[in-house]
Amino acid sequence: MSIKLSIVLCLIIFTVTSFYGDGRTLSGKHDHNSSSLSSFSFQDSMHVSSSTSNDCGFTSTEHDPAKAHTRESVKFQLRRREIKQESKRTTHSVVDLKIQDLTRIQTLHARAKKAKKQTHKKEEKKTTSVIAPEASPGQLVATLESGMTLGSGEYFMDVLVGTPPKHFSLILDTGSDLNWLQCLPCHDCFHQHGPFYDPETSSSFKNITCKDPRCSLISSPEPSVPCESSNQSCPYFYWYGDRSNTTGDFAVETFTVNLTNAKGGSSEYKVEDMMFGCGHWNRGLFNGASGLLGLGRGPLSFSSQLQSLYGHSFSYCLVDRNSDTNVSSKLIFGEDKGLLNNPNLNFTSFVHNKETSVETFYYLQIKSILVNGQALDIPEETWNISSDGAGGTIIDSGTTLSYFAEPAYMIIKNKITEKVKEKYHVFEDFPILDPCFNVSGVEESNMELPELGIAFADGAVWNFPAENVFIWLSEEVVCLAILGTPESAMSIIGNYQQQNFHILYDTKRSRLGFAPTKCADI
């Protein structure tokens, strides 16, 4: 076991060094209006390389852009990818997930502080919002698929884009707003599965010009490019942290979705003029996706732009990561009466302070943490947003594990260790997660592990079963699936803890709903 874990630690070095690999440069035609980025100079930053990709980012001839890219169904489902490894609980994947999470946490923390500095500048801008054409509220059935086989703890959504519509796999992210795709010509792009989006092949693609009021909704590259002509495109720069970003032309396109009416019937619905980023320079750890679908609270997110179709709520239910590959579930935009009638559905309020919190994030106010129902002695100020915009707690679909700011994490860790070491020996040879325990010879169904709960300031309590609190590295080792962040950083409830809960985001009533659910049965 110790030899195996030593090899895993070496993989950390290999994975981190991939952050600084070479970038790929791609070429192609692009004459939809003149681009404001043609002479823009970019500073050197992280490049992500793939040893198996060619200059177009394709891994095999089956992804040749000249070939039709078809799927059997427009209806989107939550489905796990087939895992070819002998064991699904590999230490390698845990290392990768932790590295990705820590990079993302650095990103979210930096964005929160940057947003605070720009608060007054944003207030001076005229707010413009463009949403889908008016339609009767219904349900939108959308896509999610686990990215575990790609080394990702994120979930992917299959989206139809353009005219004629083509399939693209986008990362679902409640922690950001901008929807974007890697676009040809791709001057500096990461490896993705399948062809890049080509605006030349879509009759519904239109650049937003730099004189269009909608251009003020997106941040521009620095130094800014002067807007000198009426047909000049609106350049954008969307930053996720020190290493991840996308830069390109702000545009509109037709997205095709599956709309379900109140009687259960479904039909394809074309949403015209959906604002999105056509990214020509994209850098970061996006694990084979075509781009990103933002579900944050800001006006640019997919959910915000579709409110006239489905109203002000959406929900998802993440299946267990160890489920069979044929297990599927749904991501639902619109009112779900079955969920609302669930007697186990609880609500806690979103908190938003215009002076300190970030518009994008879904903030929750924690009061205390419970271990086996016992409240831990954690200072309440640990959970507050600081005057510089840092801190607070968000729920995020794009972060895998949960992270609590110090001193909360150490207090949780010590209490868990105290409870578990009475039955199982502490395993100290895996420094990636802490604490870990040797459960050799114990059947999972007979394992006695404590449960964890979150008590919110408004009185709601979210209780997590042991399988959402611990992660199995092997048949012999189980670890706490929670880590710490610096005292000034935000706390995050990640998607591992959200498994087998139906999660409802109700922005009209500013509340989060959660109900324990066997997601595979939805």
VEXBA-881170 format. One record per residue (C-alpha): x, y, z. Coordinates in steps of 0.05 Angstrom, whole numbers. Layout:
REM residues N
R      xx      yy      zz
R       X       Y       Z
...
***
This chain:
REM residues 522
R      xx      yy      zz
R       0       0       0
R      55      50      18
R      91      37     -48
R      26      50     -85
R      14     115     -49
R      86     137     -62
R      73     129    -136
R      10     171    -128
R      50     227     -97
R      96     226    -158
R      34     235    -201
R      21     301    -167
R      86     328    -195
R      68     302    -264
R      -1     333    -261
R      23     400    -236
R      76     404    -290
R      22     395    -343
R      -3     464    -322
R      56     492    -360
R      55     451    -424
R      55     478    -494
R      -7     510    -525
R     -38     492    -591
R     -48     543    -646
R    -104     532    -696
R    -125     570    -757
R    -189     580    -796
R    -233     631    -829
R    -273     682    -791
R    -303     740    -828
R    -367     753    -787
R    -354     827    -776
R    -285     852    -763
R    -254     825    -699
R    -229     872    -646
R    -178     819    -626
R    -139     814    -691
R     -82     857    -666
R     -90     844    -592
R     -28     821    -553
R     -37     769    -499
R       9     759    -440
R      39     690    -432
R       1     647    -382
R     -16     575    -371
R     -22     529    -431
R     -53     460    -427
R     -27     408    -474
R     -49     339    -495
R       2     289    -520
R     -52     254    -562
R     -83     314    -597
R     -65     342    -665
R     -67     415    -685
R    -143     415    -689
R    -151     384    -620
R    -179     318    -647
R    -157     251    -620
R    -180     207    -678
R    -212     209    -747
R    -280     197    -716
R    -278     269    -692
R    -261     297    -761
R    -302     362    -768
R    -318     342    -839
R    -361     285    -813
R    -431     294    -788
R    -436     296    -712
R    -503     265    -695
R    -539     240    -634
R    -601     198    -627
R    -639     243    -580
R    -647     317    -566
R    -672     302    -496
R    -616     310    -445
R    -603     263    -387
R    -555     254    -329
R    -512     195    -349
R    -447     168    -324
R    -390     153    -373
R    -365      81    -374
R    -306      72    -328
R    -255      24    -357
R    -209      19    -296
R    -215     -43    -253
R    -230       0    -193
R    -271      65    -192
R    -240      86    -126
R    -170     104    -150
R    -122     148    -113
R     -99     177    -179
R    -168     209    -191
R    -168     237    -120
R    -102     272    -133
R    -128     301    -198
R    -193     324    -165
R    -157     358    -108
R    -110     395    -155
R    -169     419    -197
R    -209     439    -135
R    -152     479    -105
R    -141     515    -171
R    -215     531    -173
R    -217     555    -101
R    -160     602    -116
R    -200     626    -176
R    -265     637    -138
R    -230     673     -81
R    -192     719    -129
R    -255     734    -169
R    -292     752    -105
R    -239     802     -85
R    -233     830    -155
R    -309     838    -160
R    -309     877     -95
R    -259     926    -124
R    -301     935    -187
R    -367     944    -151
R    -370    1019    -160
R    -349    1015    -233
R    -405     966    -248
R    -457    1010    -215
R    -437    1065    -263
R    -452    1021    -323
R    -521    1018    -354
R    -550     949    -342
R    -576     914    -404
R    -611     847    -404
R    -633     807    -464
R    -672     743    -454
R    -708     692    -496
R    -772     710    -533
R    -835     708    -490
R    -865     639    -482
R    -910     603    -433
R    -868     577    -374
R    -853     504    -381
R    -799     454    -364
R    -733     450    -399
R    -701     381    -396
R    -625     390    -401
R    -561     349    -400
R    -512     325    -347
R    -459     272    -352
R    -405     254    -302
R    -334     271    -324
R    -299     220    -280
R    -269     181    -338
R    -237     246    -362
R    -205     257    -294
R    -257     310    -278
R    -302     317    -218
R    -347     363    -258
R    -411     348    -296
R    -421     358    -371
R    -483     383    -408
R    -498     364    -480
R    -522     427    -517
R    -547     438    -588
R    -517     502    -617
R    -524     537    -684
R    -563     528    -749
R    -562     472    -767
R    -555     451    -694
R    -493     412    -672
R    -478     378    -606
R    -427     406    -557
R    -409     381    -488
R    -403     439    -438
R    -383     440    -365
R    -442     457    -320
R    -421     513    -272
R    -464     547    -220
R    -402     588    -201
R    -398     630    -265
R    -444     666    -314
R    -415     667    -384
R    -433     613    -433
R    -376     601    -482
R    -349     553    -534
R    -281     543    -564
R    -287     574    -633
R    -251     571    -699
R    -203     602    -712
R    -175     575    -647
R    -109     610    -636
R     -93     580    -568
R    -141     526    -544
R    -142     465    -499
R    -157     394    -522
R    -231     378    -529
R    -270     316    -550
R    -302     329    -617
R    -296     387    -666
R    -292     460    -647
R    -352     505    -660
R    -344     539    -727
R    -386     603    -735
R    -375     599    -810
R    -420     538    -814
R    -479     569    -775
R    -528     616    -808
R    -553     641    -740
R    -486     664    -713
R    -480     740    -704
R    -426     780    -671
R    -447     832    -620
R    -414     897    -641
R    -374     941    -594
R    -427     996    -599
R    -483     948    -578
R    -508     962    -506
R    -501     887    -492
R    -425     895    -499
R    -425     930    -431
R    -447     865    -397
R    -380     832    -408
R    -310     850    -386
R    -262     869    -441
R    -189     852    -449
R    -136     898    -421
R    -112     943    -449
R    -180     958    -479
R    -189     960    -554
R    -218    1026    -581
R    -286    1018    -613
R    -276    1052    -680
R    -329    1024    -727
R    -402    1003    -725
R    -387     932    -748
R    -328     920    -701
R    -339     860    -655
R    -345     864    -579
R    -282     832    -550
R    -289     797    -483
R    -242     770    -430
R    -271     724    -376
R    -223     706    -321
R    -229     645    -276
R    -164     654    -237
R     -89     657    -247
R     -89     601    -299
R    -159     595    -330
R    -191     644    -377
R    -226     652    -443
R    -218     709    -493
R    -255     721    -558
R    -315     755    -590
R    -380     766    -553
R    -437     741    -599
R    -507     712    -603
R    -528     645    -629
R    -589     598    -631
R    -591     545    -577
R    -640     487    -587
R    -672     460    -524
R    -725     408    -506
R    -785     441    -475
R    -835     400    -434
R    -905     428    -424
R    -951     419    -364
R    -985     358    -397
R    -918     322    -405
R    -911     333    -479
R    -844     355    -506
R    -819     392    -567
R    -756     424    -592
R    -752     499    -580
R    -702     545    -613
R    -677     601    -568
R    -651     655    -614
R    -600     708    -596
R    -571     671    -536
R    -510     712    -514
R    -446     672    -510
R    -371     678    -518
R    -338     653    -582
R    -271     637    -551
R    -208     640    -594
R    -159     638    -536
R    -179     590    -480
R    -134     565    -425
R    -146     521    -365
R    -164     452    -340
R    -230     440    -375
R    -220     365    -386
R    -242     353    -457
R    -304     397    -455
R    -323     443    -513
R    -332     502    -465
R    -374     522    -406
R    -447     534    -390
R    -456     585    -335
R    -514     577    -286
R    -495     634    -239
R    -541     690    -216
R    -515     743    -266
R    -553     766    -329
R    -507     728    -377
R    -519     658    -350
R    -558     605    -387
R    -610     603    -332
R    -619     679    -330
R    -627     685    -405
R    -680     630    -406
R    -724     656    -350
R    -781     675    -397
R    -785     601    -418
R    -782     565    -352
R    -789     617    -297
R    -740     630    -241
R    -721     560    -217
R    -679     501    -238
R    -660     436    -204
R    -612     378    -212
R    -600     311    -179
R    -529     283    -183
R    -526     207    -186
R    -477     169    -142
R    -408     168    -174
R    -405      92    -165
R    -471      80    -201
R    -476      34    -261
R    -461      65    -328
R    -533      59    -351
R    -559     101    -294
R    -589     167    -316
R    -627     226    -287
R    -649     296    -307
R    -630     368    -300
R    -695     407    -299
R    -707     481    -313
R    -775     503    -289
R    -823     485    -233
R    -819     412    -213
R    -883     396    -176
R    -858     328    -155
R    -799     360    -119
R    -841     415     -88
R    -889     363     -60
R    -832     322     -31
R    -844     321      45
R    -769     318      57
R    -755     382      18
R    -721     435      61
R    -704     507      43
R    -650     556      65
R    -645     627      40
R    -593     655      -7
R    -556     713      23
R    -534     772     -18
R    -502     836       4
R    -490     884     -54
R    -431     916     -18
R    -392     852      -4
R    -418     790     -42
R    -408     772    -116
R    -469     775    -160
R    -453     708    -193
R    -448     664    -131
R    -503     629     -92
R    -484     647     -21
R    -511     610      40
R    -505     632     113
R    -478     576     157
R    -489     580     232
R    -455     515     255
R    -431     446     234
R    -460     383     264
R    -425     316     274
R    -475     261     291
R    -523     316     310
R    -475     351     357
R    -460     425     341
R    -385     440     339
R    -357     501     374
R    -337     542     312
R    -336     618     317
R    -395     645     277
R    -353     699     245
R    -316     643     208
R    -376     640     160
R    -384     714     146
R    -364     752      83
R    -309     802      98
R    -309     875      78
R    -262     861      20
R    -310     809     -10
R    -273     747      13
R    -302     691      56
R    -374     668      61
R    -401     602      37
R    -426     583     -33
R    -457     521     -63
R    -420     503    -127
R    -431     448    -179
R    -360     458    -208
R    -321     441    -144
R    -317     367    -127
R    -304     362     -52
R    -327     410       2
R    -279     461      32
R    -286     497      98
R    -246     557     120
R    -201     553     180
R    -211     545     238
R    -275     507     219
R    -238     453     180
R    -190     436     237
R    -247     432     287
R    -287     386     240
R    -226     343     225
R    -210     334     298
R    -281     316     317
R    -286     265     260
R    -219     235     280
R    -242     230     352
R    -306     194     332
R    -276     146     280
R    -211     125     314
R    -251      91     369
R    -267      37     317
R    -215      43     261
R    -140      58     260
R    -118     125     231
R     -82     115     164
R     -27     167     159
R       8     150      93
R     -38     189      46
R     -26     264      55
R     -75     285       0
R    -136     276      45
R    -137     280     120
R    -159     243     162
R    -159     173     131
R    -176     107     165
R    -158      35     155
R    -223      -4     148
R    -192     -69     122
R    -238    -129     131
R    -300     -87     144
R    -358     -92      95
R    -382     -23      71
R    -453     -38      93
R    -427     -53     164
R    -382       7     169
R    -396      55     226
R    -379     126     204
R    -407     192     231
R    -456     235     193
R    -445     309     182
R    -496     365     180
R    -498     439     164
R    -542     484     207
R    -560     549     172
R    -573     616     204
R    -647     614     184
R    -658     549     222
R    -653     499     163
R    -609     438     172
R    -577     397     116
R    -557     328     140
R    -508     287      97
R    -503     211     102
R    -435     180     113
R    -427     162      39
R    -429     237      23
R    -379     254      78
R    -325     201      64
R    -290     178       1
R    -262     108      -9
R    -192     104     -37
R    -192      28     -38
R    -225     -30      -2
R    -180     -15      57
R    -176      60      63
R    -231     112      72
R    -219     188      80
R    -258     250      99
R    -282     282      34
R    -273     352      63
R    -212     397      62
R    -192     464      89
R    -179     533      60
R    -144     593      91
R    -183     632     142
R    -197     690      94
R    -221     645      36
R    -292     624      22
R    -323     558      42
R    -353     515     -13
R    -405     459     -13
R    -382     416     -70
R    -417     366    -116
R    -392     304     -79
R    -434     324     -19
R    -493     340     -65
R    -498     269     -92
R    -567     237     -84
R    -599     302     -64
R    -648     338    -109
R    -623     410    -108
R    -670     467    -125
R    -646     537    -142
R    -705     585    -134
R    -680     655    -152
R    -749     688    -149
R    -757     670     -75
R    -681     673     -64
R    -676     604     -33
R    -641     536     -41
R    -681     472     -34
R    -652     404     -19
R    -685     336     -11
R    -652     268      -2
R    -669     229     -66
R    -647     167    -102
R    -627     207    -164
R    -624     146    -209
R    -699     138    -200
R    -718     207    -226
***
